[in-house]
């Protein structure tokens, strides 16, 4: 288990080194690695992480790595390449987690995870004092509970995949629409259509805890609403900023390891502009 802990924490370090982290984000990564290294039951702790919204998607990837280490056949001739793949696969989910939390809220999430663990242990201890018949009934219920919860985790993965598909699908057609919007070659109903679409994607992003992606959708939606009522002119600067929001969304969802600072700055510039006109 010590090898698994070292492997996973070094994967996290490699993934973090690919990101431009703030001091607070560096602290969060350090807290996460400390939690993994001090864990007495890493498999159970990762399973508990999957139940915490802010940690769930990253925990799924960590669970896959742990499963490989515990159950896979490790080819030490290829371990370096596999380690690089594992690290790269963590970058996107680590980035999203870091964007949606801070050291205080992260510590709170870890506390929630520990509380869940404690409650489960208390249930097991209380039950141990019951008679064999009750124990049998309880174990049957626990198996059912485990089955249901594991299905929920699988359902969450499917929902996340569907969410990502829904986020990415309008990007190309909307990018083409922006070109037509700039040249005043569009149908008025198209604006309402995209307002509704980006509003839905904003709400879904908030539901999954992807605050930065949600912010980009909100900026696009609000901009379109102002354009619709003639309070914002869709000139080249506005169109470039709208396209910057799209690029930020796509870069995060597609796990693109690139510097998006300039695009974030353009998106923030547009956000300030529309805020002054609301």
C-alpha positions in Angstrom: 0.0 0.0 0.0 2.9 2.3 0.6 4.0 2.0 -3.0 0.4 2.8 -4.1 0.3 5.9 -2.0 3.7 7.1 -3.3 2.7 6.4 -6.9 -0.6 8.3 -6.6 0.8 11.3 -4.8 3.6 11.6 -7.4 1.0 11.4 -10.1 -0.7 14.3 -8.5 2.5 16.2 -8.2 3.3 15.6 -11.9 -0.3 16.7 -12.9 0.0 19.8 -10.7 3.3 20.8 -12.2 1.6 21.0 -15.6 -0.8 23.7 -14.2 -0.1 27.3 -13.2 -1.2 27.1 -9.6 -1.8 29.9 -7.1 -0.5 29.7 -3.6 -3.9 28.5 -2.4 -4.1 25.8 -5.0 -0.6 24.5 -4.1 -1.9 24.3 -0.5 -4.9 22.2 -1.7 -2.7 19.8 -3.6 -0.5 19.4 -0.5 -3.5 18.7 1.7 -4.8 16.1 -0.8 -1.4 14.3 -0.9 -1.1 14.4 2.9 -4.6 12.9 3.2 -3.6 10.1 0.8 -0.3 9.4 2.5 -1.9 9.2 6.0 -4.8 7.1 4.9 -5.2 3.8 6.7 -7.6 2.4 4.1 -6.9 4.2 0.8 -9.5 2.3 -1.2 -12.3 3.1 1.2 -11.2 6.8 1.5 -11.2 7.2 -2.3 -14.7 5.5 -2.4 -15.8 8.1 0.2 -14.3 10.9 -1.9 -16.6 9.9 -4.8 -19.6 10.9 -2.6 -18.3 14.4 -2.1 -19.3 16.6 -5.0 -16.1 18.7 -5.2 -13.9 15.6 -5.1 -16.0 13.1 -7.1 -14.6 13.3 -10.6 -11.0 13.4 -9.4 -11.7 10.5 -7.0 -13.0 8.4 -9.9 -9.6 8.8 -11.7 -7.7 8.1 -8.5 -9.8 5.0 -8.0 -8.8 3.8 -11.5 -5.1 4.3 -10.7 -5.4 2.4 -7.4 -7.3 -0.4 -9.1 -4.5 -0.7 -11.6 -1.9 -0.8 -8.9 -3.7 -3.4 -6.8 -5.2 -5.6 -9.4 -3.4 -5.0 -12.7 -0.3 -6.7 -13.9 2.5 -4.1 -13.5 5.0 -4.2 -16.3 8.1 -2.4 -14.8 9.6 -2.0 -18.3 6.7 0.3 -19.2 5.9 1.7 -15.8 7.3 5.1 -16.7 5.1 5.5 -19.7 2.1 4.3 -17.7 2.9 6.8 -14.9 3.0 9.6 -17.5 -0.4 8.5 -18.8 -1.9 8.4 -15.3 -0.5 11.8 -14.5 -1.8 13.4 -17.8 -5.3 11.9 -17.1 -5.4 13.7 -13.8 -4.7 17.1 -15.1 -8.2 18.1 -16.3 -10.0 16.8 -13.2 -7.4 18.2 -10.8 -7.7 21.6 -12.6 -11.5 21.6 -12.3 -11.3 20.7 -8.6 -8.8 23.4 -7.9 -10.9 26.0 -9.7 -14.0 25.1 -7.7 -12.6 25.1 -4.2 -10.3 26.8 -1.8 -8.2 25.5 1.2 -11.1 26.1 3.7 -13.8 24.5 1.6 -11.4 21.6 0.7 -10.7 20.9 4.3 -14.5 21.0 4.9 -14.9 18.4 2.1 -12.2 16.2 3.7 -14.0 16.5 7.0 -17.3 15.5 5.4 -15.5 12.4 3.9 -14.2 11.5 7.3 -17.6 11.9 8.9 -19.1 9.6 6.3 -16.4 7.1 7.1 -17.1 7.4 10.9 -20.8 7.0 10.4 -20.3 3.8 8.5 -17.9 2.5 11.1 -20.4 3.3 13.9 -23.1 1.5 12.1 -20.9 -1.6 11.8 -19.9 -1.4 15.5 -23.5 -1.0 16.6 -24.6 -3.9 14.5 -21.9 -6.2 15.8 -23.6 -6.2 19.2 -26.9 -7.5 17.6 -27.7 -11.2 17.3 -26.8 -13.3 14.4 -30.2 -13.1 12.8 -30.2 -9.3 12.8 -26.6 -9.4 11.6 -27.7 -11.4 8.6 -30.5 -9.1 7.8 -28.3 -6.1 8.2 -25.5 -7.5 6.0 -28.1 -8.2 3.4 -29.2 -4.6 3.5 -25.6 -3.4 3.4 -25.0 -5.5 0.3 -28.1 -3.9 -1.3 -26.9 -0.4 -0.2 -23.5 -1.0 -1.6 -25.0 -2.2 -4.9 -27.2 0.8 -5.1 -24.5 3.3 -4.2 -22.0 1.7 -6.7 -24.6 2.0 -9.4 -25.1 5.7 -8.5 -21.3 6.2 -8.9 -21.5 4.5 -12.3 -24.6 6.6 -13.1 -22.6 9.7 -12.1 -19.9 8.8 -14.5 -22.4 8.4 -17.3 -24.1 11.7 -16.4 -20.7 13.4 -16.4 -19.9 12.0 -19.9 -23.3 13.2 -21.1 -22.7 16.6 -19.5 -19.4 17.0 -21.3 -21.0 16.0 -24.6 -23.8 18.6 -24.1 -21.2 21.3 -23.3 -19.1 20.6 -26.4 -21.8 20.0 -29.0 -22.9 23.6 -29.4 -19.4 25.1 -29.6 -18.7 24.6 -33.3 -22.1 25.8 -34.5 -22.1 28.7 -32.1 -18.6 29.7 -33.3 -20.0 29.8 -36.9 -23.0 31.8 -35.6 -20.6 34.4 -34.2 -19.1 35.0 -37.6 -22.6 35.5 -39.0 -23.5 37.7 -36.0 -20.5 40.0 -36.8 -21.6 40.3 -40.4 -25.3 40.8 -39.5 -26.2 37.6 -41.4 -28.4 35.7 -38.9 -32.0 35.0 -37.9 -33.3 36.8 -34.8 -34.7 33.5 -33.4 -31.1 32.1 -33.3 -30.2 34.4 -30.5 -33.1 33.1 -28.4 -32.1 29.6 -29.2 -28.5 30.1 -28.0 -29.6 32.0 -24.9 -31.7 29.0 -23.9 -28.9 26.6 -24.6 -26.2 28.5 -22.7 -28.6 29.0 -19.8 -29.2 25.3 -19.5 -25.5 24.6 -19.7 -24.8 27.2 -17.1 -27.3 25.5 -14.7 -25.8 22.1 -15.4 -22.3 23.3 -14.8 -23.3 24.8 -11.5 -24.9 21.5 -10.6 -21.7 19.6 -11.3 -19.6 22.2 -9.4 -17.7 23.5 -12.4 -17.8 27.2 -11.5 -15.4 28.4 -14.1 -17.2 26.7 -16.9 -20.5 28.0 -15.5 -19.1 31.5 -15.4 -18.2 31.3 -19.1 -21.7 30.1 -20.0 -23.2 32.9 -17.9 -21.1 35.5 -19.6 -22.2 34.3 -23.1 -25.9 34.1 -22.1 -25.9 37.6 -20.6 -24.1 39.0 -23.6 -26.6 37.5 -26.0 -29.5 38.8 -24.0 -28.0 42.4 -24.2 -27.4 41.9 -27.9 -31.0 40.8 -28.3 -32.4 44.0 -26.7 -29.9 46.2 -28.5 -27.9 47.2 -25.4 -24.7 45.6 -26.6 -23.2 46.0 -30.1 -21.8 42.7 -31.4 -18.7 44.4 -32.8 -15.4 42.6 -33.4 -14.2 43.1 -29.8 -17.3 41.6 -28.4 -17.2 38.7 -30.8 -13.6 38.0 -29.9 -14.4 38.0 -26.2 -17.4 35.6 -26.8 -15.1 33.3 -28.7 -12.6 33.5 -25.8 -15.3 32.2 -23.5 -15.8 29.3 -25.9 -12.1 28.5 -26.0 -11.9 28.5 -22.2 -14.8 26.0 -22.0 -13.4 23.8 -24.7 -9.9 23.8 -23.2 -11.1 22.7 -19.8 -13.6 20.0 -21.0 -11.2 18.6 -23.6 -8.3 18.6 -21.0 -6.1 20.8 -23.2 -2.8 21.4 -21.5 -2.4 25.0 -22.7 -2.1 28.5 -21.2 -5.5 30.1 -21.4 -4.7 33.3 -19.4 -5.2 35.6 -22.4 -8.6 34.1 -23.1 -9.6 34.3 -19.5 -8.7 38.0 -19.5 -10.8 38.6 -22.6 -13.7 36.8 -21.0 -13.3 38.9 -17.8 -13.2 42.0 -19.9 -16.6 41.1 -21.5 -18.0 40.2 -18.1 -17.2 43.7 -16.8 -18.6 45.3 -19.9 -22.0 43.5 -19.6 -22.1 44.0 -15.9 -22.0 47.8 -16.5 -25.0 47.6 -18.8 -27.3 45.3 -16.8 
